[in-house]
């Protein structure tokens, strides 16, 4: 019985005239898992943990994490869709790279004061894409500390403002 089925299926497949393609890598759905692992490694010393999947999947926000020198050390992959920059063009740079002529000085000052005082902030700011076009970006940023109260990172949750 199974032999007849196999023959019939083989005959049917030949009639489709499909060309099989090799799978070069089985990691095609593990990209989100890699982001999650990278993010978990960053937050391992934080006094309060954040649910990466809730923010990215449910809240539809992108995440940017800076180190204690305010250099970007982590971005979610969707940042490419928003800014036009690949993550390797962003890592190691300051978030100021997204600012330009139309970026409000008063909002930049508000952000600067919050960062100096290591306080959370929420602002809507005009940012610039790689191609020079602008977009309104809603930023909610939170300083992260270790259990001893020492500053470690800033984490920013971003989305295009409506």
C-alpha positions in Angstrom: 0.0 0.0 0.0 2.7 2.5 1.0 4.7 1.5 -2.1 1.8 2.5 -4.4 1.5 5.8 -2.5 5.2 6.6 -2.9 5.0 5.8 -6.7 1.9 8.0 -7.1 3.4 10.8 -5.1 6.7 10.6 -7.2 4.7 10.7 -10.4 2.7 13.7 -9.1 5.9 15.6 -8.1 7.4 15.1 -11.6 4.3 16.6 -13.1 4.8 19.8 -11.1 8.1 20.5 -12.8 9.5 22.2 -9.7 13.2 22.9 -9.1 14.3 22.0 -5.6 16.6 24.6 -4.0 19.1 23.7 -1.3 18.6 25.2 2.1 21.9 26.9 2.9 21.1 27.6 6.5 18.4 26.4 8.9 18.7 29.6 11.0 16.1 31.6 9.0 13.7 31.9 11.9 16.3 32.2 14.7 17.1 35.9 14.0 14.6 37.1 16.7 16.1 34.5 19.1 19.6 36.0 18.5 18.3 39.5 19.2 16.7 38.1 22.4 20.0 36.4 23.5 22.0 39.6 22.8 19.5 41.7 24.7 19.4 39.2 27.6 23.2 39.4 27.8 23.1 43.2 28.1 20.4 43.2 30.8 22.0 40.4 32.9 23.4 43.0 35.4 20.4 45.3 35.5 18.5 45.5 38.8 15.2 45.3 36.8 14.7 43.1 33.8 12.6 44.1 30.7 10.5 41.8 28.5 12.1 42.1 25.1 9.4 40.1 23.3 6.6 42.1 24.8 8.1 45.4 23.7 9.1 44.3 20.2 6.1 42.1 19.4 3.2 43.6 21.5 4.1 47.2 21.9 5.7 47.4 18.3 8.6 49.4 19.6 12.3 49.2 18.5 15.0 49.1 21.1 18.3 51.0 21.2 20.7 50.4 24.1 23.7 52.7 24.8 26.6 52.0 27.1 27.8 54.2 30.0 29.5 56.5 27.4 26.3 56.8 25.4 27.5 54.8 22.4 25.0 52.4 20.9 25.7 48.8 21.8 22.4 47.2 20.7 19.6 47.8 18.2 16.7 45.7 17.1 16.8 44.6 13.4 13.7 46.7 12.5 15.8 49.9 12.9 16.8 49.4 9.3 13.2 49.9 8.2 12.9 53.1 10.2 16.2 54.7 9.6 17.7 53.1 6.5 20.9 52.3 8.5 22.1 48.7 9.0 22.9 47.8 12.6 26.6 47.7 11.9 26.4 51.3 10.7 24.8 52.3 14.1 26.7 50.2 16.7 29.4 52.3 18.4 27.9 55.6 17.4 26.0 58.2 19.4 22.2 58.4 19.0 22.9 62.0 18.0 23.7 60.6 14.5 19.9 60.7 13.9 19.6 64.4 14.6 19.9 67.3 12.2 19.0 70.9 11.4 15.2 70.5 12.0 15.7 68.7 15.3 14.4 70.9 18.1 17.1 72.5 20.3 14.8 72.6 23.3 14.0 68.9 23.0 17.7 68.1 22.6 18.3 70.1 25.8 15.6 68.3 27.6 17.1 65.0 26.6 20.6 66.1 27.5 19.5 67.2 31.0 17.8 63.9 31.6 20.9 62.0 30.5 23.2 64.1 32.7 20.9 63.5 35.6 20.4 59.8 34.7 16.6 60.3 34.6 14.0 58.7 32.3 12.6 60.8 29.6 9.9 60.7 26.9 10.0 63.0 23.9 8.9 63.2 20.3 11.7 64.4 18.1 12.5 65.0 14.5 15.1 62.5 13.4 16.9 61.9 10.2 17.1 58.8 8.0 20.2 57.7 6.2 18.8 59.2 3.0 18.4 62.6 4.7 14.6 62.5 5.0 13.0 63.2 8.4 10.6 61.3 10.6 8.9 62.0 13.9 10.3 59.6 16.5 8.7 59.0 19.8 11.4 58.1 22.3 10.9 56.7 25.8 14.3 56.2 27.5 15.2 54.7 30.8 18.5 54.6 32.6 19.5 51.2 33.8 21.5 50.5 37.0 23.0 47.4 38.5 22.1 46.1 42.0 24.6 48.5 43.6 22.9 51.5 41.9 25.7 52.1 39.5 24.7 53.4 36.0 25.2 50.8 33.2 23.1 51.7 30.2 20.3 53.8 28.7 17.6 51.8 27.0 15.4 53.7 24.5 12.1 52.4 23.2 11.3 54.0 19.9 8.6 54.1 17.3 7.5 56.4 14.5 5.1 59.0 16.1 1.7 59.3 14.5 
